[in-house]
């Protein structure tokens, strides 16, 4: 039985270093449930049970997400979303209360 050299780990480390050095990261979110949805002109907002707020921009056919962060979205399990008259987005977060996204982001 011959053993192949373990080149995969060093190769992955080199690739990871190159990606990190260039400042580009890709995050993949697993969205199993959608608890609420709002469609506004070009943007569709999804309140997900696992991946926070997910946006779809119809004109550019692109996706974006807002996930939990300090002083931001309180959690990734969003039960409901709504907009107020000023355009602020409110997200009901399970066990955490309500988070607000101001119109200026």
Secondary structure, DSSP 8 states (H G I E B T S, - for coil): ------HHHHHHHHHHHHHHHHT----------EEEEEEETTEEEEEESSS-EEEEETTTTEEEEE---TTS-S-S-EEEEEE-TTS-EEEEETTTEEEEE-TT-
